[in-house]
Amino acid sequence: MTPASSVSTAGMTELVPGRGVYIPCVLLSSLLSECHRDPKKLFHKLIDHYFSMDVLAVSTACDIRKSGLGKQPLDQTMVSAIKTYVMASARKLDIVLNDKELTRILTNRCSGARRAVTKKLAPSTLTKPIEN
């Protein structure tokens, strides 16, 4: 399920040759075995590796039009490398997966992160009972 990726120094591999996005070889092997025959799961895992929940919460998948609301698009070099790698993995498994579908997954991931962060920051609804 591994598309061609170039091996670099210090146990790192370039996700897509020429893109400058690296991942530890051991981690990539682990993710590939964990996500066997499921490129969408691999996409989720790679997004989790490269972007924290807090970064996803204040970002958009690719839209610049929402940036006026304080959201910036994710690093498109990384996003493009992840999408390219996952689509190449899917092709090797004869699974049809396109850019639009991956963008939708990433958009949903950003929205979910915003909800999770908002929920985490919301004051607790539990209150102490009033004692007389």
N, CA and C atoms as a LAMMPS dump frame, in Angstrom:
ITEM: TIMESTEP
0
ITEM: NUMBER OF ATOMS
396
ITEM: BOX BOUNDS ff ff ff
-5.0000000000000000e+02 5.0000000000000000e+02
-5.0000000000000000e+02 5.0000000000000000e+02
-5.0000000000000000e+02 5.0000000000000000e+02
ITEM: ATOMS id mol type element x y z
1 1 1 N 0.826 -1.178 0
2 1 2 C 0 0 0
3 1 3 C 0.874 1.247 0
4 2 1 N 2.165 1.092 -0.08
5 2 2 C 3.06 2.236 0.003
6 2 3 C 3.388 2.772 -1.376
7 3 1 N 2.975 4.007 -1.689
8 3 2 C 3.454 4.615 -2.923
9 3 3 C 4.936 4.939 -2.775
10 4 1 N 5.566 5.208 -3.875
11 4 2 C 6.99 5.521 -3.816
12 4 3 C 7.213 6.778 -2.989
13 5 1 N 8.101 6.672 -2.038
14 5 2 C 8.492 7.848 -1.256
15 5 3 C 9.997 7.771 -1.085
16 6 1 N 10.632 8.91 -1.068
17 6 2 C 12.087 8.915 -0.996
18 6 3 C 12.544 8.895 0.452
19 7 1 N 13.571 8.111 0.71
20 7 2 C 14.099 8.001 2.055
21 7 3 C 15.146 9.088 2.254
22 8 1 N 15.084 9.755 3.381
23 8 2 C 16.017 10.818 3.706
24 8 3 C 16.877 10.364 4.871
25 9 1 N 17.636 11.269 5.408
26 9 2 C 18.501 10.944 6.527
27 9 3 C 17.725 10.879 7.833
28 10 1 N 18.35 10.309 8.83
29 10 2 C 17.837 10.25 10.196
30 10 3 C 16.477 9.564 10.312
31 11 1 N 16.232 8.538 9.516
32 11 2 C 15.011 7.754 9.666
33 11 3 C 13.739 8.451 9.223
34 12 1 N 13.876 9.483 8.415
35 12 2 C 12.704 10.207 7.916
36 12 3 C 12.51 9.864 6.44
37 13 1 N 11.272 9.898 5.998
38 13 2 C 10.973 9.69 4.591
39 13 3 C 10.114 10.847 4.101
40 14 1 N 10.317 11.237 2.866
41 14 2 C 9.519 12.295 2.274
42 14 3 C 8.219 11.661 1.791
43 15 1 N 7.105 12.196 2.243
44 15 2 C 5.804 11.61 1.932
45 15 3 C 5.589 11.528 0.429
46 16 1 N 5.819 12.613 -0.264
47 16 2 C 5.75 12.655 -1.725
48 16 3 C 7.044 13.319 -2.187
49 17 1 N 7.833 12.645 -3.007
50 17 2 C 9.105 13.207 -3.434
51 17 3 C 8.954 14.615 -4.009
52 18 1 N 9.809 15.518 -3.529
53 18 2 C 9.827 16.887 -4.024
54 18 3 C 8.908 17.851 -3.298
55 19 1 N 8.101 17.369 -2.355
56 19 2 C 7.152 18.25 -1.656
57 19 3 C 7.709 18.817 -0.353
58 20 1 N 8.75 18.189 0.195
59 20 2 C 9.356 18.695 1.425
60 20 3 C 8.562 18.385 2.68
61 21 1 N 7.685 17.39 2.623
62 21 2 C 6.886 16.989 3.792
63 21 3 C 7.408 15.633 4.236
64 22 1 N 7.991 15.594 5.448
65 22 2 C 8.653 14.386 5.947
66 22 3 C 7.88 13.764 7.099
67 23 1 N 8.078 12.449 7.254
68 23 2 C 7.462 11.696 8.341
69 23 3 C 8.456 10.608 8.754
70 24 1 N 8.551 10.283 10.048
71 24 2 C 9.442 9.195 10.464
72 24 3 C 9.049 7.874 9.787
73 25 1 N 10.037 7.15 9.28
74 25 2 C 9.791 5.877 8.58
75 25 3 C 9.009 4.897 9.455
76 26 1 N 9.389 4.828 10.731
77 26 2 C 8.739 3.895 11.651
78 26 3 C 7.26 4.252 11.818
79 27 1 N 6.966 5.537 11.948
80 27 2 C 5.579 5.973 12.102
81 27 3 C 4.772 5.677 10.847
82 28 1 N 5.339 5.945 9.674
83 28 2 C 4.626 5.672 8.43
84 28 3 C 4.326 4.183 8.295
85 29 1 N 5.294 3.346 8.607
86 29 2 C 5.07 1.895 8.549
87 29 3 C 3.962 1.474 9.501
88 30 1 N 3.969 2.042 10.701
89 30 2 C 2.946 1.745 11.693
90 30 3 C 1.555 2.16 11.199
91 31 1 N 1.466 3.37 10.637
92 31 2 C 0.18 3.856 10.129
93 31 3 C -0.32 2.992 8.979
94 32 1 N 0.578 2.599 8.098
95 32 2 C 0.188 1.771 6.961
96 32 3 C -0.34 0.417 7.405
97 33 1 N 0.294 -0.183 8.413
98 33 2 C -0.191 -1.485 8.89
99 33 3 C -1.503 -1.338 9.66
100 34 1 N -1.643 -0.234 10.378
101 34 2 C -2.868 0.022 11.145
102 34 3 C -4.056 0.324 10.228
103 35 1 N -3.797 0.954 9.097
104 35 2 C -4.859 1.384 8.18
105 35 3 C -4.942 0.485 6.954
106 36 1 N -4.562 -0.737 7.097
107 36 2 C -4.52 -1.692 5.989
108 36 3 C -5.814 -1.645 5.172
109 37 1 N -5.674 -1.359 3.883
110 37 2 C -6.774 -1.337 2.917
111 37 3 C -7.86 -0.299 3.22
112 38 1 N -7.535 0.734 3.972
113 38 2 C -8.506 1.798 4.246
114 38 3 C -7.825 3.162 4.096
115 39 1 N -7.783 3.693 2.869
116 39 2 C -7.085 4.96 2.649
117 39 3 C -7.721 6.145 3.381
118 40 1 N -9.023 6.114 3.621
119 40 2 C -9.653 7.217 4.352
120 40 3 C -9.159 7.255 5.795
121 41 1 N -8.995 6.093 6.393
122 41 2 C -8.459 6.028 7.75
123 41 3 C -7.012 6.531 7.762
124 42 1 N -6.254 6.171 6.741
125 42 2 C -4.876 6.655 6.618
126 42 3 C -4.861 8.18 6.513
127 43 1 N -5.791 8.743 5.755
128 43 2 C -5.881 10.198 5.615
129 43 3 C -6.13 10.845 6.976
130 44 1 N -7.069 10.298 7.743
131 44 2 C -7.353 10.822 9.087
132 44 3 C -6.105 10.764 9.971
133 45 1 N -5.399 9.646 9.932
134 45 2 C -4.206 9.478 10.769
135 45 3 C -3.098 10.456 10.379
136 46 1 N -2.913 10.654 9.08
137 46 2 C -1.881 11.594 8.634
138 46 3 C -2.252 13.032 8.993
139 47 1 N -3.519 13.384 8.879
140 47 2 C -3.963 14.721 9.285
141 47 3 C -3.698 14.906 10.772
142 48 1 N -4.003 13.895 11.58
143 48 2 C -3.745 13.977 13.022
144 48 3 C -2.262 14.128 13.325
145 49 1 N -1.417 13.509 12.511
146 49 2 C 0.026 13.608 12.735
147 49 3 C 0.533 15.022 12.43
148 50 1 N 0.095 15.591 11.329
149 50 2 C 0.637 16.876 10.897
150 50 3 C -0.049 18.098 11.5
151 51 1 N -1.298 17.974 11.927
152 51 2 C -2.041 19.122 12.446
153 51 3 C -2.662 18.776 13.801
154 52 1 N -2.426 19.627 14.796
155 52 2 C -3.025 19.412 16.12
156 52 3 C -4.502 19.796 16.071
157 53 1 N -5.24 19.369 17.08
158 53 2 C -6.661 19.693 17.185
159 53 3 C -6.86 21.204 17.257
160 54 1 N -5.972 21.892 17.969
161 54 2 C -6.084 23.353 18.086
162 54 3 C -5.85 24.051 16.745
163 55 1 N -4.915 23.552 15.961
164 55 2 C -4.66 24.134 14.643
165 55 3 C -5.86 23.894 13.722
166 56 1 N -6.389 22.674 13.74
167 56 2 C -7.559 22.374 12.909
168 56 3 C -8.748 23.255 13.294
169 57 1 N -8.896 23.525 14.593
170 57 2 C -10.043 24.292 15.084
171 57 3 C -10.044 25.731 14.586
172 58 1 N -8.887 26.301 14.346
173 58 2 C -8.829 27.698 13.905
174 58 3 C -8.504 27.812 12.415
175 59 1 N -8.693 26.72 11.679
176 59 2 C -8.33 26.692 10.266
177 59 3 C -9.504 26.259 9.399
178 60 1 N -9.326 26.487 8.104
179 60 2 C -10.24 25.931 7.111
180 60 3 C -9.435 24.961 6.26
181 61 1 N -10.115 24.046 5.609
182 61 2 C -9.427 23.052 4.794
183 61 3 C -8.685 23.7 3.632
184 62 1 N -9.33 24.634 2.959
185 62 2 C -8.662 25.291 1.835
186 62 3 C -9.287 26.638 1.5
187 63 1 N -10.448 26.944 2.038
188 63 2 C -11.141 28.182 1.698
189 63 3 C -10.487 29.398 2.313
190 64 1 N -10.236 30.373 1.507
191 64 2 C -9.709 31.632 2
192 64 3 C -10.864 32.563 2.353
193 65 1 N -12.039 32.308 1.802
194 65 2 C -13.172 33.208 1.999
195 65 3 C -13.604 33.305 3.456
196 66 1 N -13.323 32.289 4.268
197 66 2 C -13.698 32.329 5.677
198 66 3 C -12.599 32.927 6.548
199 67 1 N -11.499 33.306 5.945
200 67 2 C -10.371 33.803 6.74
201 67 3 C -10.704 35.11 7.456
202 68 1 N -11.717 35.814 6.998
203 68 2 C -12.131 37.031 7.676
204 68 3 C -12.698 36.762 9.053
205 69 1 N -13.107 35.544 9.305
206 69 2 C -13.645 35.158 10.604
207 69 3 C -12.552 34.674 11.542
208 70 1 N -11.307 34.969 11.228
209 70 2 C -10.201 34.563 12.086
210 70 3 C -9.647 33.193 11.748
211 71 1 N -10.112 32.592 10.677
212 71 2 C -9.625 31.266 10.287
213 71 3 C -8.7 31.4 9.089
214 72 1 N -7.609 30.684 9.137
215 72 2 C -6.652 30.665 8.036
216 72 3 C -6.678 29.284 7.397
217 73 1 N -6.416 29.193 6.107
218 73 2 C -6.336 27.874 5.48
219 73 3 C -5.14 27.098 6.032
220 74 1 N -5.294 25.789 6.107
221 74 2 C -4.181 24.93 6.523
222 74 3 C -3.043 25.052 5.513
223 75 1 N -1.849 24.678 5.924
224 75 2 C -0.679 24.697 5.044
225 75 3 C -0.968 23.799 3.834
226 76 1 N -1.179 24.432 2.681
227 76 2 C -1.582 23.696 1.487
228 76 3 C -0.488 22.791 0.938
229 77 1 N 0.771 23.062 1.248
230 77 2 C 1.849 22.16 0.84
231 77 3 C 1.691 20.818 1.545
232 78 1 N 1.434 20.876 2.844
233 78 2 C 1.23 19.644 3.617
234 78 3 C -0.046 18.934 3.182
235 79 1 N -1.126 19.697 3.055
236 79 2 C -2.415 19.1 2.679
237 79 3 C -2.293 18.411 1.324
238 80 1 N -1.655 19.073 0.375
239 80 2 C -1.485 18.509 -0.966
240 80 3 C -0.64 17.237 -0.932
241 81 1 N 0.427 17.235 -0.154
242 81 2 C 1.281 16.047 -0.052
243 81 3 C 0.515 14.88 0.565
244 82 1 N -0.264 15.16 1.604
245 82 2 C -1.052 14.1 2.253
246 82 3 C -2.079 13.543 1.28
247 83 1 N -2.8 14.433 0.589
248 83 2 C -3.81 13.979 -0.379
249 83 3 C -3.172 13.149 -1.49
250 84 1 N -2.048 13.621 -2.022
251 84 2 C -1.365 12.902 -3.104
252 84 3 C -0.943 11.513 -2.638
253 85 1 N -0.377 11.427 -1.46
254 85 2 C 0.077 10.141 -0.924
255 85 3 C -1.098 9.182 -0.731
256 86 1 N -2.182 9.685 -0.136
257 86 2 C -3.345 8.833 0.138
258 86 3 C -4.017 8.388 -1.169
259 87 1 N -4.132 9.292 -2.135
260 87 2 C -4.747 8.906 -3.416
261 87 3 C -3.884 7.874 -4.15
262 88 1 N -2.562 7.994 -4.064
263 88 2 C -1.675 6.999 -4.67
264 88 3 C -1.819 5.654 -3.962
265 89 1 N -1.96 5.691 -2.64
266 89 2 C -2.182 4.448 -1.878
267 89 3 C -3.494 3.804 -2.288
268 90 1 N -4.531 4.618 -2.449
269 90 2 C -5.848 4.102 -2.841
270 90 3 C -5.796 3.478 -4.235
271 91 1 N -5.099 4.139 -5.165
272 91 2 C -4.982 3.598 -6.526
273 91 3 C -4.313 2.228 -6.518
274 92 1 N -3.3 2.055 -5.691
275 92 2 C -2.614 0.759 -5.616
276 92 3 C -3.547 -0.341 -5.115
277 93 1 N -4.579 0.051 -4.374
278 93 2 C -5.56 -0.912 -3.859
279 93 3 C -6.805 -0.985 -4.741
280 94 1 N -6.766 -0.312 -5.889
281 94 2 C -7.917 -0.225 -6.798
282 94 3 C -9.143 0.373 -6.117
283 95 1 N -8.905 1.365 -5.279
284 95 2 C -9.977 2.095 -4.598
285 95 3 C -10.043 3.491 -5.202
286 96 1 N -11.256 3.904 -5.574
287 96 2 C -11.429 5.229 -6.172
288 96 3 C -11.603 6.235 -5.047
289 97 1 N -10.714 7.2 -5.012
290 97 2 C -10.738 8.253 -3.998
291 97 3 C -10.269 9.526 -4.685
292 98 1 N -11.08 10.587 -4.612
293 98 2 C -10.696 11.802 -5.327
294 98 3 C -10.423 12.957 -4.373
295 99 1 N -9.875 14.021 -4.932
296 99 2 C -9.492 15.197 -4.167
297 99 3 C -10.686 15.829 -3.459
298 100 1 N -11.813 15.888 -4.135
299 100 2 C -13.008 16.509 -3.568
300 100 3 C -13.471 15.771 -2.308
301 101 1 N -13.418 14.455 -2.343
302 101 2 C -13.815 13.65 -1.189
303 101 3 C -12.87 13.873 -0.003
304 102 1 N -11.579 13.959 -0.285
305 102 2 C -10.613 14.2 0.785
306 102 3 C -10.763 15.606 1.358
307 103 1 N -11.078 16.585 0.516
308 103 2 C -11.311 17.945 0.998
309 103 3 C -12.529 17.984 1.91
310 104 1 N -13.574 17.237 1.553
311 104 2 C -14.776 17.168 2.392
312 104 3 C -14.437 16.56 3.756
313 105 1 N -13.644 15.501 3.762
314 105 2 C -13.237 14.87 5.021
315 105 3 C -12.447 15.868 5.867
316 106 1 N -11.544 16.604 5.241
317 106 2 C -10.72 17.576 5.962
318 106 3 C -11.571 18.728 6.501
319 107 1 N -12.536 19.193 5.718
320 107 2 C -13.449 20.244 6.173
321 107 3 C -14.234 19.773 7.388
322 108 1 N -14.726 18.543 7.332
323 108 2 C -15.456 17.976 8.475
324 108 3 C -14.549 17.837 9.692
325 109 1 N -13.291 17.514 9.447
326 109 2 C -12.318 17.378 10.532
327 109 3 C -12.088 18.73 11.228
328 110 1 N -11.993 19.796 10.447
329 110 2 C -11.825 21.146 11.011
330 110 3 C -13.06 21.55 11.808
331 111 1 N -14.24 21.279 11.276
332 111 2 C -15.492 21.604 11.986
333 111 3 C -15.599 20.824 13.29
334 112 1 N -15.261 19.55 13.244
335 112 2 C -15.292 18.719 14.448
336 112 3 C -14.31 19.201 15.501
337 113 1 N -13.146 19.653 15.053
338 113 2 C -12.146 20.18 15.988
339 113 3 C -12.664 21.454 16.644
340 114 1 N -13.339 22.309 15.878
341 114 2 C -13.918 23.528 16.459
342 114 3 C -14.957 23.183 17.524
343 115 1 N -15.809 22.217 17.23
344 115 2 C -16.815 21.805 18.219
345 115 3 C -16.154 21.242 19.474
346 116 1 N -15.127 20.423 19.299
347 116 2 C -14.44 19.818 20.442
348 116 3 C -13.752 20.87 21.296
349 117 1 N -13.105 21.828 20.664
350 117 2 C -12.413 22.881 21.409
351 117 3 C -13.432 23.764 22.125
352 118 1 N -14.527 24.091 21.452
353 118 2 C -15.58 24.907 22.076
354 118 3 C -16.17 24.192 23.277
355 119 1 N -16.406 22.903 23.117
356 119 2 C -16.971 22.108 24.21
357 119 3 C -16.003 22.048 25.384
358 120 1 N -14.715 21.925 25.075
359 120 2 C -13.686 21.849 26.114
360 120 3 C -13.592 23.17 26.884
361 121 1 N -13.8 24.286 26.205
362 121 2 C -13.687 25.598 26.832
363 121 3 C -14.972 26.056 27.507
364 122 1 N -16.098 25.41 27.193
365 122 2 C -17.384 25.824 27.768
366 122 3 C -17.389 25.556 29.27
367 123 1 N -17.999 26.462 30.052
368 123 2 C -18.07 26.236 31.497
369 123 3 C -18.913 25 31.791
370 124 1 N -18.591 24.362 32.857
371 124 2 C -19.293 23.148 33.226
372 124 3 C -20.757 23.453 33.531
373 125 1 N -21.622 22.561 33.097
374 125 2 C -23.052 22.745 33.339
375 125 3 C -23.44 22.193 34.711
376 126 1 N -22.51 21.495 35.32
377 126 2 C -22.79 20.952 36.657
378 126 3 C -22.565 22.031 37.709
379 127 1 N -23.492 22.199 38.594
380 127 2 C -23.339 23.177 39.664
381 127 3 C -23.53 22.472 41.007
382 128 1 N -22.961 23.065 42.006
383 128 2 C -23.125 22.491 43.343
384 128 3 C -24.561 22.742 43.8
385 129 1 N -25.135 21.799 44.524
386 129 2 C -26.482 22.024 45.043
387 129 3 C -26.464 23.179 46.057
388 130 1 N -27.528 23.912 46.081
389 130 2 C -27.643 25.035 47.014
390 130 3 C -27.976 24.498 48.392
391 131 1 N -27.147 24.893 49.35
392 131 2 C -27.376 24.435 50.721
393 131 3 C -28.048 25.55 51.507
394 132 1 N -29.02 25.194 52.309
395 132 2 C -29.718 26.188 53.163
396 132 3 C -29.12 26.246 54.521
